[in-house]
Amino acid sequence: MFITLTLAITIIPVSTQEGIRDYDPWYDINDDGKIDIKDVAGIAVKFGTSGTPINKTALLLELLDEVNVLKLNQSLFAERVAVLEAEVDRLKGDASTFFFDTFDTGLCNWSYWGDFGYWLTWASDIAKISGDDNPAQGGMQKTVDLSQWNGSGSLILSFDWKATSDTADSSVTNVHLRIEDADSHSLLYSQVLASGGTVNTGWQSYTNDVSPYVIGHSKIKIIMSLWDVWTANWHQTNSYDNVKLTNVTAP
């Protein structure tokens, strides 16, 4: 039977002209883009077998229905996400940002603060403190006008920071946060974020509500710095990014 079928195919003129015998993918058994003896051989191997036939048209329609259902579910999911995001915003209440500095194009009005020997530079989209002196403090500062803040809600200060040095000894690798009254220079808040134990803290994130410390002050100064009290040059650095101050009020 196979030899007879093969001979029959051999004597049939093959034409690639469109309209005479168009390519039909349903007959392309091995899906190689052409119908040839390999496809015939594939059918010949199964010659004589039987089973439940597949309605290919119905199968395609079923798959199309499933695709449409998936598209509908995707649309409904997107709508649900939008509703949930709106609810989150509502629960968070209103927020106003005093500043959000990403240092993409420069130092965003931050200036150097501290002693000689250290300096502030803009490097690779971050603000960086580096240098050497002893004893010395080196950091950066920014003055913020809070005169339009009525004292309600939280005042969220957040930023990313990293400290490095050549030694993990003592408190060489350090980061200090300080907030002052911009006019009187009186200390309103301070916190040590890192104090030795490593040569590289890696990037860390800081977030805190500073409203209890600055309420009643119309202008504040935010200072982030390192301390150097060592004779040896341990190549201490501080790096900062994404510094943000936001007032969030309750819904």
C-alpha positions in Angstrom: 0.0 0.0 0.0 2.8 2.4 0.9 4.7 1.7 -2.3 1.5 2.2 -4.4 0.8 5.5 -2.5 4.4 6.7 -3.0 4.3 5.9 -6.7 1.0 7.7 -7.0 2.5 10.8 -5.4 5.5 10.6 -7.6 3.5 10.8 -10.8 1.4 13.8 -9.6 2.8 17.0 -11.1 3.9 19.3 -8.2 3.2 23.0 -8.7 3.9 25.9 -6.4 1.7 28.2 -8.3 -0.8 29.9 -6.0 -4.4 28.8 -6.7 -3.5 25.4 -8.0 -2.5 23.6 -4.8 -2.1 26.1 -1.9 -0.2 25.1 1.2 -2.5 23.7 3.9 -0.8 23.6 7.4 -3.2 20.9 8.5 -1.4 18.5 6.2 2.0 19.6 7.3 2.5 16.8 9.9 6.0 17.8 11.1 5.3 21.6 10.9 8.4 22.3 8.7 6.6 24.7 6.3 6.3 22.2 3.5 4.3 19.1 2.6 6.5 16.3 1.3 7.3 12.6 1.7 8.2 13.1 5.3 4.6 14.0 6.1 3.4 11.1 4.0 5.7 8.8 6.0 4.4 10.2 9.2 0.9 9.3 8.2 1.9 5.9 6.8 3.3 5.0 10.2 -0.1 5.5 11.7 -1.9 3.7 8.9 -4.6 1.3 10.1 -5.0 2.9 13.5 -8.3 4.3 14.8 -9.6 6.5 17.5 -11.8 9.5 18.4 -11.4 12.2 15.7 -10.8 15.8 16.6 -13.0 18.6 15.2 -10.2 21.0 14.4 -12.6 23.9 13.7 -14.3 23.4 17.0 -10.9 23.2 18.7 -9.8 26.5 17.2 -13.1 28.2 18.2 -12.6 26.8 21.7 -9.1 28.2 21.9 -10.3 31.5 20.6 -13.0 31.7 23.3 -10.4 30.9 25.9 -8.2 33.7 24.6 -11.1 36.2 24.7 -11.8 35.1 28.3 -8.2 35.7 29.3 -8.3 39.1 27.7 -11.5 39.9 29.6 -10.0 38.7 32.9 -6.9 40.8 32.2 -9.0 43.9 31.7 -11.0 43.2 34.9 -7.8 42.6 36.8 -6.4 46.0 35.6 -9.6 47.7 36.6 -9.4 46.0 40.1 -5.8 47.1 40.5 -6.7 50.7 39.6 -9.5 50.6 42.3 -7.1 49.2 44.9 -4.5 51.8 44.1 -7.1 54.6 44.5 -8.1 53.1 47.8 -4.5 53.0 49.0 -4.1 56.6 48.1 -7.3 57.5 49.9 -6.2 55.6 53.1 -2.8 57.4 52.9 -4.6 60.7 52.8 -3.2 63.8 51.1 0.5 64.2 50.7 2.6 67.2 49.7 6.3 67.0 49.0 8.6 69.7 50.1 11.4 68.2 47.9 12.5 65.0 46.3 16.1 65.0 45.2 17.3 62.1 43.0 20.5 63.8 41.9 20.0 62.8 38.3 21.3 66.1 37.0 23.2 67.6 39.9 23.3 68.3 43.7 19.8 69.8 43.9 20.8 72.8 46.0 22.6 70.6 48.6 25.8 72.3 49.8 28.9 71.2 51.7 28.7 71.2 55.5 31.7 70.6 57.8 35.4 71.1 58.1 38.2 71.6 55.6 39.6 68.3 54.2 36.3 66.8 53.0 34.1 67.9 50.1 30.8 67.2 48.5 30.7 66.0 44.9 28.1 64.8 42.4 29.1 61.4 41.0 27.0 58.8 39.1 23.7 60.3 40.1 24.5 60.4 43.8 25.7 62.9 46.3 29.1 61.8 47.7 31.2 63.0 50.7 34.9 62.1 50.6 38.3 63.4 51.6 40.5 63.2 54.7 41.3 65.3 57.8 41.6 64.8 61.5 39.5 65.7 63.5 36.8 66.6 61.0 33.2 66.4 60.1 32.2 66.3 56.5 28.7 66.3 55.1 26.0 68.0 53.1 23.2 70.3 54.1 19.9 71.7 52.8 17.6 74.4 54.2 13.9 73.7 54.0 11.2 76.3 54.4 8.3 74.9 56.5 6.4 78.2 56.9 3.5 76.8 54.8 3.2 73.7 56.9 0.4 74.1 59.5 1.8 71.3 61.8 -0.8 68.7 60.9 0.0 65.2 59.8 3.4 63.5 59.6 6.5 64.9 58.1 8.3 62.0 56.5 12.0 62.2 55.9 13.4 59.4 53.7 16.7 58.8 51.8 19.1 56.1 50.7 22.6 56.1 52.1 25.8 54.2 52.0 29.1 54.4 54.0 32.5 53.0 53.2 36.0 53.0 54.6 39.2 50.9 54.6 38.6 49.3 58.0 35.8 47.8 60.0 37.5 48.7 63.3 36.0 51.2 65.8 33.4 53.5 64.3 35.3 54.5 61.2 32.5 53.6 58.8 29.9 56.0 60.0 26.8 58.1 59.0 25.2 60.8 61.1 21.9 62.6 60.6 21.3 66.0 62.2 18.4 68.5 61.9 18.8 72.0 63.1 16.7 75.2 63.3 18.0 77.0 60.2 18.1 80.4 62.0 19.3 79.6 65.5 21.3 76.5 64.6 19.9 74.8 67.7 19.8 71.0 67.5 16.3 69.6 66.9 17.1 66.0 66.2 20.1 63.7 65.6 20.6 60.0 64.9 23.6 57.8 64.2 22.8 55.5 61.2 26.1 53.6 61.1 28.9 53.3 63.5 31.7 50.9 62.3 31.8 47.2 62.2 32.1 47.0 58.4 34.0 48.5 55.5 30.9 48.9 53.3 27.3 49.2 54.6 25.9 48.7 51.2 22.9 50.8 50.2 20.4 51.3 53.1 17.1 53.1 53.4 16.1 55.5 56.1 12.5 56.7 56.8 11.3 58.5 59.8 8.5 60.9 60.9 10.4 64.0 62.1 7.3 66.2 62.7 7.5 65.9 66.5 11.0 67.4 66.4 10.5 70.2 63.9 7.0 71.4 64.6 6.9 75.1 65.4 10.1 75.8 63.4 9.5 77.7 60.1 12.8 76.8 58.6 15.0 73.8 59.2 18.4 72.5 58.0 18.9 68.9 57.3 22.5 67.7 57.6 24.0 64.2 56.8 27.6 63.7 57.5 30.5 61.5 58.6 33.0 62.0 61.4 36.8 61.5 61.1 38.8 61.4 64.3 41.6 59.1 63.1 45.1 60.0 62.2 45.3 57.4 59.5 43.5 58.0 56.2 40.8 55.3 56.1 39.3 56.8 52.9 35.9 57.3 54.5 33.0 58.1 52.3 29.2 58.8 52.5 26.9 58.5 49.6 23.2 59.7 49.4 20.3 59.4 47.0 16.6 59.8 46.7 16.3 62.3 49.6 12.7 63.2 50.2 10.6 65.2 52.7 6.8 64.8 52.5 3.9 66.0 54.6 1.2 63.3 54.9 -2.1 64.1 56.5 -4.7 61.6 57.7 -7.7 60.9 55.5 
